[in-house]
Amino acid sequence: MTIHIPTPLRAYTSGKESVPVSADTVAASLEALVTEYPALRGNLFAADGKLRSFVNVYLNEDDIRYLPAKEASPVTASDELTIIPSIAGGCCAATASRALVRTAPAC
């Protein structure tokens, strides 16, 4: 199977956009990935070994959080995993100058 690596994490995979792995489940696929690229472990997994809450993983087009077996979902050689880290954003820039711009939208 192929695991697609997001741009911010490619520094940990020698710039590779995708990495082939052999595994039977989503969890085993991710473990194979971090075994090959150990620096990724801290970016994908919390200290307790669970996938970090801000890391979204899709099996083909399905978010694994909504699959019945979640990370234990079986995979085949033709499947694809896509890792998508959540991107947190701040409030709008106008908030900082709200005193000067009375029409600034509330965030």
ROLUMLO-845591 format. One record per atom (N, C-alpha, C): residue in three letters; y, x, z; residue number from 1. Coordinates in nm, 4 decimals. Each point is the difference from the previous one (the first is absolute). Layout:
<rs>
+------+----------+----------+----------+-----+
| code |       yy |       xx |       zz | pos |
+------+----------+----------+----------+-----+
|  ALA |        Y |        X |        Z | NUM |
...
+------+----------+----------+----------+-----+
</rs>
This chain:
<rs>
+------+----------+----------+----------+-----+
| code |       yy |       xx |       zz | pos |
+------+----------+----------+----------+-----+
|  MET |  -0.1171 |   0.0845 |   0.0000 |   1 |
|  MET |   0.1171 |  -0.0845 |   0.0000 |   1 |
|  MET |   0.1224 |   0.0883 |   0.0000 |   1 |
|  THR |   0.1128 |  -0.0619 |  -0.0308 |   2 |
|  THR |   0.1258 |   0.0739 |  -0.0059 |   2 |
|  THR |   0.0959 |  -0.0519 |   0.1052 |   2 |
|  ILE |   0.0644 |   0.0930 |   0.0698 |   3 |
|  ILE |   0.1040 |  -0.0368 |   0.0969 |   3 |
|  ILE |   0.1331 |   0.0472 |  -0.0565 |   3 |
|  HIS |   0.0921 |  -0.0936 |  -0.0149 |   4 |
|  HIS |   0.1333 |   0.0314 |  -0.0510 |   4 |
|  HIS |   0.0898 |   0.0390 |   0.1175 |   4 |
|  ILE |   0.0670 |   0.1129 |  -0.0153 |   5 |
|  ILE |   0.0813 |   0.0576 |   0.1063 |   5 |
|  ILE |   0.1477 |  -0.0281 |  -0.0285 |   5 |
|  PRO |   0.0737 |  -0.0555 |   0.0961 |   6 |
|  PRO |   0.1424 |  -0.0259 |  -0.0228 |   6 |
|  PRO |   0.0790 |   0.1313 |  -0.0040 |   6 |
|  THR |   0.1098 |  -0.0029 |  -0.0684 |   7 |
|  THR |   0.0826 |   0.1205 |  -0.0178 |   7 |
|  THR |   0.0296 |   0.0740 |   0.1304 |   7 |
|  PRO |   0.0388 |  -0.0687 |   0.1090 |   8 |
|  PRO |   0.0325 |   0.0756 |   0.1225 |   8 |
|  PRO |  -0.1186 |   0.0765 |   0.0599 |   8 |
|  LEU |  -0.1219 |  -0.0395 |  -0.0332 |   9 |
|  LEU |  -0.1176 |   0.0665 |   0.0570 |   9 |
|  LEU |  -0.0639 |   0.1016 |  -0.0935 |   9 |
|  ARG |   0.0512 |   0.0125 |  -0.1206 |  10 |
|  ARG |  -0.0595 |   0.0935 |  -0.0964 |  10 |
|  ARG |   0.0160 |   0.1455 |   0.0401 |  10 |
|  ALA |   0.0941 |   0.0275 |   0.0863 |  11 |
|  ALA |   0.0151 |   0.1375 |   0.0500 |  11 |
|  ALA |  -0.1259 |   0.0434 |   0.0752 |  11 |
|  TYR |  -0.0748 |  -0.0950 |   0.0530 |  12 |
|  TYR |  -0.1214 |   0.0285 |   0.0770 |  12 |
|  TYR |  -0.1247 |   0.0060 |  -0.0879 |  12 |
|  THR |   0.0141 |  -0.0399 |  -0.1282 |  13 |
|  THR |  -0.1138 |   0.0015 |  -0.0924 |  13 |
|  THR |   0.0256 |   0.0952 |  -0.1165 |  13 |
|  SER |   0.0786 |   0.1037 |   0.0237 |  14 |
|  SER |   0.0353 |   0.0976 |  -0.1033 |  14 |
|  SER |   0.0635 |  -0.0668 |  -0.1211 |  14 |
|  GLY |   0.0752 |  -0.1071 |   0.0237 |  15 |
|  GLY |   0.0707 |  -0.0691 |  -0.1070 |  15 |
|  GLY |  -0.0828 |  -0.0994 |  -0.0787 |  15 |
|  LYS |  -0.1249 |  -0.0185 |   0.0383 |  16 |
|  LYS |  -0.0869 |  -0.0915 |  -0.0751 |  16 |
|  LYS |   0.0430 |  -0.1449 |   0.0197 |  16 |
|  GLU |   0.0079 |  -0.0730 |  -0.1114 |  17 |
|  GLU |   0.0349 |  -0.1417 |   0.0024 |  17 |
|  GLU |  -0.1190 |  -0.0861 |   0.0398 |  17 |
|  SER |  -0.1194 |   0.0477 |  -0.0300 |  18 |
|  SER |  -0.1212 |  -0.0720 |   0.0366 |  18 |
|  SER |  -0.1095 |   0.1003 |   0.0324 |  18 |
|  VAL |  -0.0915 |  -0.0452 |   0.0849 |  19 |
|  VAL |  -0.1072 |   0.0866 |   0.0476 |  19 |
|  VAL |  -0.1313 |  -0.0764 |  -0.0117 |  19 |
|  PRO |  -0.1003 |   0.0573 |  -0.0654 |  20 |
|  PRO |  -0.1303 |  -0.0658 |  -0.0053 |  20 |
|  PRO |  -0.0790 |   0.0279 |   0.1285 |  20 |
|  VAL |  -0.0664 |  -0.1019 |   0.0517 |  21 |
|  VAL |  -0.0865 |   0.0168 |   0.1171 |  21 |
|  VAL |  -0.1284 |  -0.0795 |  -0.0221 |  21 |
|  SER |  -0.1036 |   0.0366 |   0.0705 |  22 |
|  SER |  -0.1261 |  -0.0741 |  -0.0021 |  22 |
|  SER |  -0.0214 |  -0.0592 |   0.1372 |  22 |
|  ALA |  -0.0109 |  -0.1326 |   0.0057 |  23 |
|  ALA |  -0.0200 |  -0.0672 |   0.1282 |  23 |
|  ALA |  -0.0480 |  -0.1421 |  -0.0257 |  23 |
|  ASP |  -0.0485 |  -0.0629 |   0.1073 |  24 |
|  ASP |  -0.0535 |  -0.1359 |  -0.0109 |  24 |
|  ASP |   0.0938 |  -0.1076 |   0.0515 |  24 |
|  THR |   0.0997 |   0.0386 |   0.0816 |  25 |
|  THR |   0.0934 |  -0.0972 |   0.0578 |  25 |
|  THR |   0.1430 |   0.0543 |  -0.0098 |  25 |
|  VAL |   0.0941 |  -0.0883 |   0.0250 |  26 |
|  VAL |   0.1401 |   0.0421 |   0.0039 |  26 |
|  VAL |   0.0184 |   0.1070 |   0.1069 |  26 |
|  ALA |  -0.0521 |  -0.0244 |   0.1185 |  27 |
|  ALA |   0.0146 |   0.0955 |   0.1102 |  27 |
|  ALA |  -0.0602 |   0.1354 |  -0.0349 |  27 |
|  ALA |  -0.1186 |  -0.0003 |  -0.0589 |  28 |
|  ALA |  -0.0649 |   0.1258 |  -0.0382 |  28 |
|  ALA |   0.0796 |   0.0705 |  -0.1098 |  28 |
|  SER |   0.0630 |  -0.0762 |  -0.0871 |  29 |
|  SER |   0.0827 |   0.0583 |  -0.1059 |  29 |
|  SER |   0.1209 |   0.0709 |   0.0592 |  29 |
|  LEU |   0.0653 |  -0.0662 |   0.0946 |  30 |
|  LEU |   0.1162 |   0.0613 |   0.0647 |  30 |
|  LEU |  -0.0409 |   0.1222 |   0.0810 |  30 |
|  GLU |  -0.1158 |  -0.0065 |   0.0636 |  31 |
|  GLU |  -0.0495 |   0.1149 |   0.0760 |  31 |
|  GLU |  -0.0306 |   0.1165 |  -0.0935 |  31 |
|  ALA |  -0.0570 |  -0.0288 |  -0.1165 |  32 |
|  ALA |  -0.0267 |   0.1051 |  -0.0980 |  32 |
|  ALA |   0.1318 |   0.0635 |  -0.0471 |  32 |
|  LEU |   0.1022 |  -0.0825 |  -0.0165 |  33 |
|  LEU |   0.1310 |   0.0500 |  -0.0416 |  33 |
|  LEU |   0.0584 |   0.0961 |   0.1032 |  33 |
|  VAL |  -0.0003 |  -0.0413 |   0.1276 |  34 |
|  VAL |   0.0596 |   0.0860 |   0.1032 |  34 |
|  VAL |  -0.0891 |   0.1188 |   0.0354 |  34 |
|  THR |  -0.1263 |  -0.0066 |  -0.0331 |  35 |
|  THR |  -0.0872 |   0.1161 |   0.0171 |  35 |
|  THR |   0.0356 |   0.1060 |  -0.1037 |  35 |
|  GLU |   0.0266 |  -0.0462 |  -0.1226 |  36 |
|  GLU |   0.0384 |   0.0931 |  -0.1064 |  36 |
|  GLU |   0.1432 |   0.0501 |   0.0177 |  36 |
|  TYR |   0.0874 |  -0.0859 |   0.0526 |  37 |
|  TYR |   0.1410 |   0.0341 |   0.0209 |  37 |
|  TYR |   0.0372 |  -0.0304 |   0.1451 |  37 |
|  PRO |  -0.0372 |   0.0874 |   0.0930 |  38 |
|  PRO |   0.0174 |  -0.0258 |   0.1431 |  38 |
|  PRO |   0.1439 |  -0.0286 |   0.0439 |  38 |
|  ALA |   0.0971 |   0.0537 |  -0.0688 |  39 |
|  ALA |   0.1396 |  -0.0232 |   0.0385 |  39 |
|  ALA |   0.0405 |  -0.1463 |  -0.0169 |  39 |
|  LEU |  -0.0748 |  -0.0741 |  -0.0777 |  40 |
|  LEU |   0.0284 |  -0.1427 |  -0.0186 |  40 |
|  LEU |  -0.0373 |  -0.0845 |   0.1217 |  40 |
|  ARG |  -0.0931 |   0.0475 |   0.0807 |  41 |
|  ARG |  -0.0515 |  -0.0815 |   0.1108 |  41 |
|  ARG |   0.1118 |  -0.0540 |   0.0881 |  41 |
|  GLY |   0.0907 |   0.0830 |   0.0421 |  42 |
|  GLY |   0.1079 |  -0.0440 |   0.0876 |  42 |
|  GLY |   0.0956 |  -0.0978 |  -0.0650 |  42 |
|  ASN |   0.0057 |   0.0015 |  -0.1324 |  43 |
|  ASN |   0.0855 |  -0.0928 |  -0.0716 |  43 |
|  ASN |  -0.0651 |  -0.1360 |  -0.0191 |  43 |
|  LEU |  -0.1319 |  -0.0024 |  -0.0020 |  44 |
|  LEU |  -0.0720 |  -0.1257 |  -0.0240 |  44 |
|  LEU |  -0.0567 |  -0.0631 |   0.1258 |  44 |
|  PHE |  -0.0397 |   0.0844 |   0.0965 |  45 |
|  PHE |  -0.0693 |  -0.0507 |   0.1188 |  45 |
|  PHE |   0.0762 |   0.0318 |   0.1277 |  45 |
|  ALA |  -0.0051 |  -0.0926 |   0.0943 |  46 |
|  ALA |   0.0590 |   0.0200 |   0.1323 |  46 |
|  ALA |  -0.0959 |   0.0858 |   0.0829 |  46 |
|  ALA |   0.0441 |   0.0399 |   0.1174 |  47 |
|  ALA |  -0.0816 |   0.0842 |   0.0880 |  47 |
|  ALA |  -0.1324 |  -0.0665 |   0.0373 |  47 |
|  ASP |  -0.0020 |  -0.1336 |   0.0031 |  48 |
|  ASP |  -0.1237 |  -0.0716 |   0.0351 |  48 |
|  ASP |  -0.0971 |  -0.0120 |  -0.1172 |  48 |
|  GLY |   0.0380 |   0.0574 |  -0.1166 |  49 |
|  GLY |  -0.0885 |  -0.0026 |  -0.1162 |  49 |
|  GLY |   0.0159 |  -0.1216 |  -0.0887 |  49 |
|  LYS |   0.0863 |  -0.0921 |   0.0385 |  50 |
|  LYS |   0.0215 |  -0.1201 |  -0.0813 |  50 |
|  LYS |   0.1086 |   0.0260 |  -0.1039 |  50 |
|  LEU |  -0.0124 |  -0.0695 |  -0.1117 |  51 |
|  LEU |   0.0999 |   0.0104 |  -0.1049 |  51 |
|  LEU |   0.1351 |  -0.0408 |   0.0560 |  51 |
|  ARG |   0.1023 |   0.0804 |  -0.0257 |  52 |
|  ARG |   0.1338 |  -0.0314 |   0.0512 |  52 |
|  ARG |   0.0464 |  -0.1349 |  -0.0546 |  52 |
|  SER |   0.0743 |  -0.0736 |   0.0804 |  53 |
|  SER |   0.0420 |  -0.1351 |  -0.0369 |  53 |
|  SER |   0.0942 |  -0.0021 |  -0.1192 |  53 |
|  PHE |   0.0730 |   0.1084 |  -0.0240 |  54 |
|  PHE |   0.0937 |   0.0019 |  -0.1119 |  54 |
|  PHE |  -0.0623 |   0.0511 |  -0.1296 |  54 |
|  VAL |  -0.1290 |   0.0297 |   0.0029 |  55 |
|  VAL |  -0.0696 |   0.0446 |  -0.1203 |  55 |
|  VAL |  -0.0763 |  -0.1192 |  -0.0566 |  55 |
|  ASN |   0.0366 |  -0.0384 |  -0.1207 |  56 |
|  ASN |  -0.0671 |  -0.1111 |  -0.0677 |  56 |
|  ASN |  -0.1002 |   0.0577 |  -0.0997 |  56 |
|  VAL |  -0.1195 |  -0.0542 |   0.0006 |  57 |
|  VAL |  -0.1042 |   0.0469 |  -0.0904 |  57 |
|  VAL |  -0.0503 |  -0.1199 |  -0.0791 |  57 |
|  TYR |  -0.0042 |   0.0190 |  -0.1306 |  58 |
|  TYR |  -0.0474 |  -0.1048 |  -0.0893 |  58 |
|  TYR |  -0.1293 |   0.0448 |  -0.0661 |  58 |
|  LEU |  -0.0983 |  -0.0864 |   0.0031 |  59 |
|  LEU |  -0.1247 |   0.0201 |  -0.0725 |  59 |
|  LEU |   0.0150 |  -0.0771 |  -0.1294 |  59 |
|  ASN |   0.0124 |   0.0733 |  -0.1083 |  60 |
|  ASN |   0.0370 |  -0.0580 |  -0.1280 |  60 |
|  ASN |   0.1335 |  -0.0726 |   0.0194 |  60 |
|  GLU |   0.0041 |  -0.1302 |   0.0006 |  61 |
|  GLU |   0.1277 |  -0.0697 |   0.0189 |  61 |
|  GLU |   0.0083 |  -0.0742 |   0.1331 |  61 |
|  ASP |  -0.0974 |   0.0210 |   0.0862 |  62 |
|  ASP |  -0.0061 |  -0.0747 |   0.1259 |  62 |
|  ASP |   0.0376 |   0.0868 |   0.1196 |  62 |
|  ASP |   0.0920 |  -0.0496 |   0.0806 |  63 |
|  ASP |   0.0382 |   0.0662 |   0.1249 |  63 |
|  ASP |  -0.1212 |  -0.0058 |   0.0925 |  63 |
|  ILE |  -0.0470 |   0.1148 |   0.0466 |  64 |
|  ILE |  -0.1235 |   0.0009 |   0.0803 |  64 |
|  ILE |   0.0141 |  -0.0771 |   0.1300 |  64 |
|  ARG |   0.1229 |  -0.0168 |   0.0494 |  65 |
|  ARG |   0.0196 |  -0.0751 |   0.1246 |  65 |
|  ARG |  -0.0438 |  -0.1452 |  -0.0135 |  65 |
|  TYR |  -0.0059 |  -0.0503 |  -0.1244 |  66 |
|  TYR |  -0.0354 |  -0.1399 |  -0.0229 |  66 |
|  TYR |  -0.1401 |  -0.0171 |  -0.0561 |  66 |
|  LEU |  -0.0727 |   0.1092 |  -0.0147 |  67 |
|  LEU |  -0.1387 |  -0.0094 |  -0.0429 |  67 |
|  LEU |  -0.0867 |  -0.0334 |   0.1209 |  67 |
|  PRO |  -0.1056 |  -0.0777 |  -0.0181 |  68 |
|  PRO |  -0.0845 |  -0.0379 |   0.1145 |  68 |
|  PRO |  -0.0524 |   0.1203 |   0.0793 |  68 |
|  ALA |  -0.0412 |   0.1054 |  -0.0689 |  69 |
|  ALA |  -0.0560 |   0.1164 |   0.0690 |  69 |
|  ALA |   0.1039 |   0.1085 |   0.0263 |  69 |
|  LYS |   0.1233 |  -0.0207 |  -0.0425 |  70 |
|  LYS |   0.1103 |   0.0956 |   0.0187 |  70 |
|  LYS |  -0.0412 |   0.1403 |  -0.0441 |  70 |
|  GLU |   0.0087 |   0.1006 |   0.0876 |  71 |
|  GLU |  -0.0325 |   0.1378 |  -0.0360 |  71 |
|  GLU |  -0.1499 |   0.0210 |  -0.0246 |  71 |
|  ALA |  -0.0816 |  -0.0930 |   0.0448 |  72 |
|  ALA |  -0.1439 |   0.0108 |  -0.0230 |  72 |
|  ALA |  -0.0401 |  -0.0589 |  -0.1354 |  72 |
|  SER |   0.0982 |  -0.0436 |  -0.0779 |  73 |
|  SER |  -0.0280 |  -0.0573 |  -0.1320 |  73 |
|  SER |  -0.0707 |   0.1027 |  -0.0877 |  73 |
|  PRO |  -0.1043 |  -0.0436 |  -0.0692 |  74 |
|  PRO |  -0.0720 |   0.0920 |  -0.0883 |  74 |
|  PRO |   0.0834 |   0.0350 |  -0.1233 |  74 |
|  VAL |  -0.0238 |   0.1196 |  -0.0520 |  75 |
|  VAL |   0.0667 |   0.0447 |  -0.1220 |  75 |
|  VAL |  -0.1037 |   0.0534 |  -0.0975 |  75 |
|  THR |   0.0390 |   0.0018 |  -0.1272 |  76 |
|  THR |  -0.0859 |   0.0555 |  -0.1044 |  76 |
|  THR |   0.0737 |   0.1151 |  -0.0675 |  76 |
|  ALA |  -0.0692 |   0.0726 |  -0.0835 |  77 |
|  ALA |   0.0593 |   0.1146 |  -0.0686 |  77 |
|  ALA |   0.1165 |  -0.0405 |  -0.0898 |  77 |
|  SER |   0.0011 |  -0.1233 |  -0.0480 |  78 |
|  SER |   0.1076 |  -0.0442 |  -0.0899 |  78 |
|  SER |   0.1203 |  -0.0591 |   0.0740 |  78 |
|  ASP |  -0.0093 |  -0.0129 |   0.1322 |  79 |
|  ASP |   0.1111 |  -0.0559 |   0.0780 |  79 |
|  ASP |   0.1125 |   0.1007 |   0.0151 |  79 |
|  GLU |   0.1171 |  -0.0537 |   0.0357 |  80 |
|  GLU |   0.1166 |   0.0830 |   0.0259 |  80 |
|  GLU |   0.0628 |  -0.0403 |   0.1319 |  80 |
|  LEU |   0.0372 |   0.0998 |   0.0785 |  81 |
|  LEU |   0.0775 |  -0.0232 |   0.1214 |  81 |
|  LEU |   0.1411 |   0.0499 |  -0.0269 |  81 |
|  THR |   0.0967 |  -0.0769 |   0.0435 |  82 |
|  THR |   0.1386 |   0.0407 |  -0.0133 |  82 |
|  THR |   0.0617 |   0.0000 |   0.1382 |  82 |
|  ILE |   0.0590 |   0.1126 |   0.0372 |  83 |
|  ILE |   0.0667 |   0.0133 |   0.1297 |  83 |
|  ILE |   0.1485 |  -0.0231 |  -0.0235 |  83 |
|  ILE |   0.0555 |  -0.0927 |   0.0760 |  84 |
|  ILE |   0.1425 |  -0.0304 |  -0.0120 |  84 |
|  ILE |   0.0609 |   0.0015 |   0.1388 |  84 |
|  PRO |   0.0764 |   0.1053 |   0.0319 |  85 |
|  PRO |   0.0649 |   0.0022 |   0.1315 |  85 |
|  PRO |   0.1157 |  -0.0993 |   0.0020 |  85 |
|  SER |   0.0171 |  -0.0675 |   0.1105 |  86 |
|  SER |   0.1130 |  -0.0908 |   0.0135 |  86 |
|  SER |   0.1277 |   0.0817 |   0.0052 |  86 |
|  ILE |   0.1035 |  -0.0570 |  -0.0539 |  87 |
|  ILE |   0.1293 |   0.0669 |   0.0031 |  87 |
|  ILE |   0.0926 |  -0.0839 |   0.0854 |  87 |
|  ALA |   0.0444 |   0.0599 |   0.1090 |  88 |
|  ALA |   0.0896 |  -0.0707 |   0.0908 |  88 |
|  ALA |   0.1423 |   0.0184 |  -0.0479 |  88 |
|  GLY |   0.0769 |  -0.1045 |   0.0149 |  89 |
|  GLY |   0.1392 |   0.0089 |  -0.0408 |  89 |
|  GLY |   0.0903 |  -0.0365 |   0.1150 |  89 |
|  GLY |   0.1189 |   0.0447 |  -0.0106 |  90 |
|  GLY |   0.0985 |  -0.0328 |   0.1020 |  90 |
|  GLY |   0.0778 |  -0.1222 |  -0.0409 |  90 |
|  CYS |   0.0997 |  -0.0268 |   0.0730 |  91 |
|  CYS |   0.0856 |  -0.1131 |  -0.0290 |  91 |
|  CYS |   0.0975 |   0.0409 |  -0.1100 |  91 |
|  CYS |   0.0650 |  -0.0958 |  -0.0532 |  92 |
|  CYS |   0.0916 |   0.0288 |  -0.1109 |  92 |
|  CYS |   0.1112 |   0.0955 |   0.0432 |  92 |
|  ALA |   0.0517 |   0.0755 |  -0.0962 |  93 |
|  ALA |   0.1024 |   0.1001 |   0.0292 |  93 |
|  ALA |   0.1286 |  -0.0637 |   0.0505 |  93 |
|  ALA |   0.0250 |  -0.1235 |  -0.0401 |  94 |
|  ALA |   0.1240 |  -0.0656 |   0.0404 |  94 |
|  ALA |   0.0051 |  -0.0248 |   0.1503 |  94 |
|  THR |  -0.1141 |  -0.0001 |   0.0667 |  95 |
|  THR |  -0.0024 |  -0.0250 |   0.1439 |  95 |
|  THR |   0.0836 |   0.1033 |   0.0743 |  95 |
|  ALA |  -0.0080 |   0.1244 |  -0.0441 |  96 |
|  ALA |   0.0734 |   0.1060 |   0.0689 |  96 |
|  ALA |   0.1509 |  -0.0207 |  -0.0074 |  96 |
|  SER |   0.0435 |  -0.0655 |  -0.1048 |  97 |
|  SER |   0.1443 |  -0.0213 |  -0.0142 |  97 |
|  SER |   0.0365 |  -0.1469 |   0.0137 |  97 |
|  ARG |  -0.0764 |  -0.0734 |   0.0750 |  98 |
|  ARG |   0.0209 |  -0.1434 |   0.0158 |  98 |
|  ARG |   0.1406 |  -0.0327 |   0.0512 |  98 |
|  ALA |   0.0530 |   0.0843 |   0.0836 |  99 |
|  ALA |   0.1340 |  -0.0253 |   0.0524 |  99 |
|  ALA |   0.1035 |   0.0051 |  -0.1116 |  99 |
|  LEU |  -0.0293 |   0.0806 |  -0.1032 | 100 |
|  LEU |   0.0948 |   0.0131 |  -0.1102 | 100 |
|  LEU |  -0.0269 |  -0.1000 |  -0.1118 | 100 |
|  VAL |  -0.1238 |  -0.0389 |  -0.0164 | 101 |
|  VAL |  -0.0367 |  -0.0904 |  -0.1066 | 101 |
|  VAL |  -0.0513 |  -0.1292 |   0.0610 | 101 |
|  ARG |   0.0850 |  -0.0975 |   0.0070 | 102 |
|  ARG |  -0.0341 |  -0.1254 |   0.0666 | 102 |
|  ARG |  -0.1012 |  -0.0832 |  -0.0773 | 102 |
|  THR |  -0.0182 |   0.0277 |  -0.1285 | 103 |
|  THR |  -0.0927 |  -0.0776 |  -0.0795 | 103 |
|  THR |  -0.1370 |   0.0649 |  -0.0101 | 103 |
|  ALA |  -0.0227 |   0.1019 |   0.0763 | 104 |
|  ALA |  -0.1284 |   0.0684 |  -0.0055 | 104 |
|  ALA |  -0.1119 |  -0.0933 |   0.0417 | 104 |
|  PRO |  -0.1092 |  -0.0024 |  -0.0757 | 105 |
|  PRO |  -0.1116 |  -0.0865 |   0.0352 | 105 |
|  PRO |  -0.0670 |   0.0495 |   0.1278 | 105 |
|  ALA |  -0.0508 |  -0.0922 |   0.0763 | 106 |
|  ALA |  -0.0758 |   0.0361 |   0.1206 | 106 |
|  ALA |  -0.1376 |   0.0462 |  -0.0427 | 106 |
|  CYS |  -0.0546 |   0.0981 |   0.0702 | 107 |
|  CYS |  -0.1329 |   0.0507 |  -0.0327 | 107 |
|  CYS |  -0.1020 |  -0.0592 |   0.0936 | 107 |
+------+----------+----------+----------+-----+
</rs>
